[in-house]
Amino acid sequence: MLANQEEILASIRRERENLAWVTGSMPQLRRKFGDQFIAVRDRKVIDHDENFEKLLARVRKLEDPESVTLEFVSALELVWML
């Protein structure tokens, strides 16, 4: 099924909101889910796993998997030096 322009834009907005929430919540996420992959929907962690393939398989079984953002949460805070 092809998505229309409105569905594509809504999907992009959801992804951006989820990524912004992950970025802003990283210290708390690091403490709770360090070195794990997380599945985020509507700015909430709905699942997590150390194994990406296992998490992805569970997310694909959800009713609306395209509304879920998958991210890795490192236990360590990375500092970039330029």
C-alpha positions, 0 to 999 in steps of 0.5 A, spaced: 500 500 500 502 506 498 502 512 503 499 519 501 503 525 502 499 526 509 501 520 511 508 521 510 508 527 513 505 525 519 510 519 519 516 524 519 513 528 524 512 522 529 519 520 528 522 527 529 518 528 536 520 521 538 527 522 536 527 529 540 524 526 546 530 520 546 535 526 545 532 530 551 531 524 555 538 521 554 540 521 561 534 518 564 534 513 558 542 511 559 541 509 567 535 505 565 536 502 558 544 503 558 547 498 552 540 496 550 536 498 544 529 501 545 522 502 541 519 508 542 512 510 540 509 517 542 515 519 546 514 513 551 519 507 551 514 501 549 519 495 549 527 494 550 532 489 548 540 488 548 538 484 541 536 488 536 533 483 532 529 480 537 526 487 539 525 488 531 521 482 531 516 484 536 515 491 534 514 488 527 508 484 530 505 490 533 498 493 530 502 500 527 509 498 527 511 504 523 509 509 528 515 506 532 522 509 533 528 504 534 534 507 537 540 504 541 542 507 548 549 507 550 551 506 557 556 511 556 556 518 554 560 520 548 563 526 547 566 529 541 572 533 540 573 537 534 
